[in-house]
């Protein structure tokens, strides 16, 4: 610019410049990606994002505005932690050039985040009572389902290995080996992989092994010999059971304990006959009964014989004879 006076004299020129003008938006970043899949539940709220750089042919790239905050022009990636659970999280990235122009915004999402453990199942029950011996190894468990407000219940760990082995069910069958201390525990998983608090029921006491029968059986009278004494006294050495323990003895064939486990003898009156027998079988506390042993036959005759009849002689009675 020059000043001109009224006599047309020109002053010295004054110059201001250069003026740098860039009204073109930068080319946006490309290949925006995260290290977690979109539309898949995750319990990790931090996602690492990467991209190929944006570009600007005139004023040059100045940096980025992003969901993670301002980023330098040299950045090609950043971690970002989403706040709160939900299924609508996304990551935005906008390039800025040195003139303040903004590129179009690149967006990736949604990211489904659930970082809250589910609530536990409840009302866990079994068709066989805990802390009671049983010889049935098969148990049916039922429960009220666990709940999860965000991603939902995916299933349960019922083996204690930290892995989900059941789906979103409310019943399961489980077989246990012989033991005096099995516990059934149920840990819920949601679809994001969060584990909730377990619920447990037990202990379950299983014994499927028959007890060992009595030994050293004795009888006050011999078998297979006739006697007119109907009272028999039997004795034995106790049966054994190394699991649930001996419950008693069945001597009537009804598979119930008629004698206590401490019994080592029994007095039995038999009726007349040649087929009396004494049978004894041991039962354990789980309900197992061994095949038992039968002793006899014991032959009892309490009836006097009939007197002889038709007795005669070849000499007259009440008459003297020298023969």
C-alpha positions in Angstrom: 0.0 0.0 0.0 1.2 3.6 -0.9 0.0 7.0 0.3 -0.7 9.7 -2.3 -0.9 13.4 -1.4 -2.9 16.1 -3.1 0.0 17.0 -5.4 0.1 13.4 -6.6 3.3 12.6 -4.8 3.6 8.8 -3.9 5.0 7.7 -0.6 7.0 4.5 -0.1 5.1 1.3 -0.4 4.3 -0.7 2.7 3.8 -4.5 2.3 2.2 -7.1 4.7 2.3 -10.8 3.8 2.4 -13.6 2.9 -1.1 -14.7 3.8 -1.4 -18.5 3.9 -4.9 -19.6 3.0 -6.2 -23.2 3.2 -9.9 -23.7 3.1 -9.7 -27.4 2.2 -10.5 -30.0 4.8 -7.8 -32.6 5.4 -8.2 -36.2 4.2 -9.5 -38.2 7.2 -7.7 -41.0 8.9 -8.3 -44.5 7.4 -8.7 -48.1 8.5 -9.9 -47.1 12.0 -10.0 -50.3 14.0 -10.1 -51.5 17.7 -8.6 -54.6 19.3 -12.1 -55.6 20.5 -14.9 -56.6 18.2 -17.9 -54.4 17.8 -21.4 -55.6 18.8 -19.8 -58.3 21.0 -20.1 -58.2 24.8 -16.8 -57.6 26.7 -16.0 -57.0 30.3 -12.9 -54.9 29.4 -13.8 -51.3 29.0 -10.4 -50.3 27.5 -10.1 -50.6 23.7 -6.9 -49.9 21.8 -7.6 -48.1 18.6 -5.4 -47.7 15.5 -5.6 -46.0 12.1 -3.6 -44.9 9.1 -2.7 -41.2 9.3 -4.8 -38.4 7.9 -3.2 -36.1 5.4 -3.3 -32.4 4.3 -1.6 -31.2 1.2 -1.4 -27.5 2.0 -1.3 -26.3 5.6 -0.4 -29.8 6.9 -1.9 -32.0 9.6 -2.0 -30.4 13.0 -3.6 -33.2 15.1 -6.8 -35.0 15.9 -9.9 -34.6 18.0 -11.0 -37.9 19.4 -13.2 -39.6 22.0 -10.0 -40.0 23.9 -9.3 -36.3 23.7 -6.8 -34.2 21.6 -4.1 -36.3 19.9 -0.8 -35.2 18.2 -0.5 -35.3 14.4 2.0 -38.2 14.6 -0.5 -40.4 16.5 -1.6 -43.6 14.7 -3.3 -45.1 17.7 -4.6 -44.6 21.3 -6.2 -46.5 24.1 -9.6 -45.4 25.2 -11.6 -46.5 28.3 -15.4 -46.3 27.9 -17.2 -45.1 31.0 -20.1 -47.2 32.3 -21.8 -50.3 31.1 -23.9 -50.3 27.9 -24.3 -51.3 24.3 -23.9 -47.9 22.6 -20.3 -47.0 23.1 -18.4 -45.7 20.0 -15.1 -44.0 19.2 -14.8 -40.9 17.0 -11.7 -39.5 15.2 -11.5 -36.2 13.4 -8.3 -34.8 11.7 -7.4 -31.1 12.0 -5.1 -29.2 9.7 -2.9 -26.2 10.6 -5.6 -23.8 9.2 -8.2 -25.2 11.6 -10.1 -27.2 8.9 -11.7 -30.4 10.1 -12.0 -33.6 8.2 -15.1 -35.8 8.2 -15.4 -37.8 11.4 -14.5 -41.5 11.4 -16.6 -43.6 13.8 -16.3 -47.2 14.9 -18.8 -49.0 17.2 -20.9 -49.9 18.9 -18.8 -51.5 21.6 -20.8 -53.5 24.1 -19.3 -53.1 27.6 -20.5 -55.0 30.7 -18.1 -54.8 33.6 -20.6 -55.7 36.4 -20.8 -59.3 37.7 -24.2 -61.0 37.5 -26.3 -61.7 40.6 -26.1 -65.3 41.9 -28.7 -68.0 41.4 -31.0 -68.8 44.3 -33.2 -71.5 45.8 -30.7 -74.3 45.0 -32.3 -77.6 45.8 -31.6 -81.3 45.2 -33.9 -84.4 45.0 -31.7 -86.0 47.6 -31.0 -84.4 51.0 -27.5 -83.2 51.9 -25.6 -84.7 54.8 -27.6 -87.9 54.6 -26.0 -91.2 53.3 -27.4 -92.5 50.1 -26.6 -95.4 47.7 -28.1 -93.5 44.7 -25.2 -91.6 43.0 -27.5 -89.6 40.7 -28.7 -86.2 41.9 -31.1 -83.8 40.2 -30.4 -80.1 41.1 -32.8 -77.2 40.4 -32.5 -73.5 41.1 -33.9 -70.0 40.3 -31.9 -68.5 37.5 -29.2 -65.9 38.1 -29.8 -62.4 36.7 -27.7 -59.8 34.8 -29.0 -56.4 34.0 -26.8 -55.6 31.0 -25.4 -58.5 28.9 -27.6 -61.2 30.3 -26.9 -64.7 31.8 -24.9 -66.9 29.5 -24.6 -70.0 31.8 -22.9 -71.5 34.8 -19.8 -73.2 36.1 -20.9 -76.3 38.0 -17.6 -78.1 38.3 -15.5 -75.5 40.0 -12.9 -75.2 37.2 -13.7 -71.6 36.4 -15.1 -72.5 33.0 -18.8 -72.4 31.9 -20.1 -75.9 31.5 -23.9 -75.2 31.6 -26.0 -72.9 29.6 -28.8 -70.7 30.8 -30.7 -73.5 32.4 -32.3 -74.1 35.8 -31.8 -77.8 36.3 -29.0 -80.4 35.8 -28.2 -84.0 36.6 -25.0 -84.9 38.4 -23.5 -88.3 39.3 -21.1 -88.5 42.2 -18.6 -91.2 43.0 -18.6 -92.7 46.5 -17.6 -90.0 48.9 -18.6 -88.4 52.2 -18.1 -84.8 51.1 -19.2 -83.8 47.6 -20.6 -80.2 47.3 -22.5 -78.9 44.3 -21.7 -75.3 43.5 -23.1 -73.0 40.8 -21.3 -69.9 39.6 -23.1 -67.6 37.0 -21.5 -66.1 33.9 -22.8 -63.3 31.9 -22.3 -62.8 28.1 -19.4 -60.4 28.8 -17.5 -63.1 30.8 -18.1 -61.7 34.2 -18.5 -64.3 37.0 -21.0 -63.7 39.8 -20.9 -65.1 43.3 -21.4 -68.9 43.7 -24.2 -70.7 45.5 -23.5 -74.1 47.0 -25.4 -77.1 48.4 -23.9 -80.1 50.2 -22.3 -82.1 51.4 -23.6 -85.2 49.5 -22.6 -88.6 51.0 -22.6 -91.5 48.6 -21.9 -95.1 49.4 -22.7 -97.8 46.7 -20.6 -100.6 48.3 -22.3 -103.5 50.1 -21.3 -104.1 53.7 -19.3 -107.3 54.6 -21.5 -109.9 56.3 -21.2 -111.5 59.7 -18.5 -114.1 60.5 -18.0 -116.8 63.1 -21.7 -117.8 63.3 -22.6 -120.1 66.2 -25.7 -121.9 67.3 -26.7 -123.5 70.6 -28.0 -126.5 68.8 -26.8 -128.3 65.7 -28.4 -127.9 62.3 -30.0 -130.8 60.6 -30.5 -132.7 63.9 -33.8 -133.3 65.6 -34.4 -131.6 69.0 -37.2 -131.2 71.4 -35.9 -127.8 72.6 -37.4 -125.1 70.4 -35.2 -122.3 71.9 -32.0 -121.6 69.9 -29.3 -119.1 70.7 -27.3 -117.7 67.8 -24.2 -115.6 67.9 -21.8 -114.0 65.5 -18.9 -111.6 64.9 -20.1 -108.2 63.7 -20.4 -107.3 60.0 -18.4 -104.4 58.8 -18.8 -101.4 56.5 -15.9 -98.9 56.0 -17.9 -96.2 54.3 -21.3 -95.1 55.6 -21.0 -97.5 58.6 -23.2 -100.4 59.7 -26.8 -99.6 60.4 -28.0 -103.1 61.6 -29.2 -106.5 60.6 -32.3 -107.8 58.7 -33.4 -111.1 60.0 -37.0 -111.1 58.6 -36.3 -110.6 54.9 -38.0 -107.2 54.7 -34.7 -105.4 54.0 -35.1 -103.3 57.1 -32.8 -103.3 60.2 -34.5 -105.5 62.8 -31.4 -105.6 65.0 -29.0 -102.8 65.8 -25.5 -102.7 64.6 -24.2 -103.5 68.1 -26.0 -106.8 68.2 -23.9 -110.0 68.3 -26.6 -112.5 69.1 -30.2 -113.5 69.0 -32.5 -116.0 70.8 -35.0 -117.5 68.5 -37.9 -119.9 69.3 -38.7 -122.1 66.4 -42.0 -123.9 65.8 -42.1 -127.7 65.2 -40.9 -128.7 61.8 -37.8 -129.8 59.8 -37.3 -126.6 57.7 -36.6 -123.9 60.3 -33.8 -121.5 59.2 -32.1 -118.4 60.5 -31.2 -115.7 57.9 -29.2 -112.6 58.6 -28.1 -109.8 56.3 -26.1 -106.6 57.2 -27.3 -103.2 56.2 -25.3 -100.0 56.0 -26.4 -96.4 56.7 -26.7 -95.7 52.9 -29.3 -98.5 52.5 -27.0 -101.1 51.0 -27.8 -104.6 52.0 -25.5 -107.6 51.4 -26.9 -110.9 50.2 -26.9 -112.4 53.7 -26.4 -115.9 55.1 -28.9 -118.6 55.9 -28.3 -121.3 58.6 -30.2 -124.5 59.1 -32.4 -126.4 58.8 -33.2 -126.7 62.4 -35.5 -129.6 63.2 -37.8 -129.2 66.2 -40.2 -131.9 67.5 -42.2 -131.1 70.6 -44.8 -133.8 70.4 -44.5 -137.1 72.3 -44.9 -140.2 70.2 -48.2 -142.2 70.4 -48.1 -145.2 72.6 -48.0 -148.8 71.1 -51.3 -150.6 70.6 -52.4 -154.2 70.2 -49.8 -155.5 72.7 -50.3 -159.4 73.2 -48.3 -162.4 74.5 -48.5 -166.2 73.9 -49.2 -166.8 77.6 -52.3 -165.9 79.4 -52.2 -163.0 81.8 -53.0 -163.4 85.5 -52.3 -167.2 85.2 -49.3 -169.0 86.8 -46.9 -170.5 84.4 -43.6 -172.3 84.8 -42.4 -171.1 81.4 
